[in-house]
């Protein structure tokens, strides 16, 4: 393989430096790139390194080297008769990732100092696979490497188990690609049958008016530049004697992608500009031409599941129903009432409310009954203190009635216990109509504080149910749920800065404080119940720090704000100052992945999502100009 440099200076088992001898390599963006150092002629052992920084050095312009003459030399640069640039060279500083032995598909800890004078080469395809690609579907293909000399054909995979059991965060400024990345992760997990609850303030994952824009509908795979290429693919298959129904095409591609653990895009031949064409690869065609192979796929439960996947999503435009949620959930009901009002009751008011909380009824009727009991037990009391407290409570409950009435015009009230039990309790049959994998709670219709209360209501109820059990209305007892009867769940918190804000408190943002407290429960205890979360935000510095601190995998898109960069620096251990500085300008669609789900910090170009975006990017000015036919006029005039 072509040499790009030579190791110089002192080395250790942990780091080394090399002078860049390849001029083309010197001009590349090398930070985050991976290199390898063969330790013998046969390449049986290789040191794998990652470039942390690149510096330019010129001994003629060094004060230490030039001594007293340096000042005069620097001042005379413009009149020198020889170019000092010829003495400038670039040196790369690297950390050692590990030792790779030939024939092994894993990196071992390096215990040998890196020998000075050894050649440094770009990362080979074999080394790239050993480092960052695992064939098991437990690993999720997320993108292609951004590293000098490495092929983009090897998909970079992240450890799905680490991702969903130790929590993750996706950060990036508006337009950087963070929603695409979140959608990509959700799609891959959905294909694998994982259960996900999405809190979606902006309709990024579910369009109620366009069924092609569901997060589980992968029609975007077959749309290329506004052209539906499905007929071309079906024609290619038919020409090869492979007969399938049009409705089977996408499930077939999804199944093949899982079997190979590659993105669906990689099943297609590449065009000259390395984009997927509308023709399947010859090795894919060869495998499918065997009727036995095709039938095995079509009969397999994996394929059957992919066929059902578009129906495995459900949208909810709801707010929590107010009612007594049963013994052990008195505080839960009280928090919902306080969250609706946006303020915490005083200790005396809380004592009164907890005594009255088991009032029958729900919704508007429940609030009315509460008011009746407040009047009869407090306002009509002979105690002046109770009367004053009762009048205050009655006033707050009157406000609650008005809030509830307004909300009923915006969304549907739902009893959270019944709703959540259909989400997490395993049905007796997979054919059960309630057996939905992806639940999207569309929050766009709700006021900001009710959005936060909805997050609290769902997350808190499920966490308490997993930890303590659920209230049985017939026996009036709390009944535990065996682990085998409940699903592992992943919560996705989109626009986390508005749903779980930093510095939320009972005094300043009561509803936000409730949502934050519910997610903190997951942060510290959720793992043992197989409950996890993913946090998505364009402003990481404005998200609750305790929740983010428990995210052991971070996917970082472009971040220009210094506060956000400083925040990321605090919550990550695997990024250097230079690398964090690079987040300012890494470009749209590219991300730095660091943490538990990846072997080593890496810069990737994230694969495009399979589904069409839930919200189409608005182009009002373009649409207005189009009515003038201005583009046609420009073409006619040759402009």
Beta strands, then each sheet from edge to edge (+ up, - down):
strand 1: 3-8
strand 2: 15-20
strand 3: 34-38
strand 4: 45-58
strand 5: 88-101
strand 6: 119-122
strand 7: 139-145
strand 8: 155-159
strand 9: 168-171
strand 10: 195-200
strand 11: 223-224
strand 12: 227-228
strand 13: 268-270
strand 14: 276-280
strand 15: 313-316
strand 16: 318-320
strand 17: 412-414
strand 18: 438-442
strand 19: 470-472
strand 20: 477-479
strand 21: 489-493
strand 22: 531-537
strand 23: 553-556
strand 24: 590-595
strand 25: 602-606
sheet 1: 1+ 2- 5+ 4- 3+ 6- 1+
sheet 2: 8+ 7- 25+ 24- 23+ 9+ 22+ 21+ 10+ 18+ 15+
sheet 3: 11+ 12-
sheet 4: 13+ 14-
sheet 5: 16+ 17+
sheet 6: 19+ 20-
end
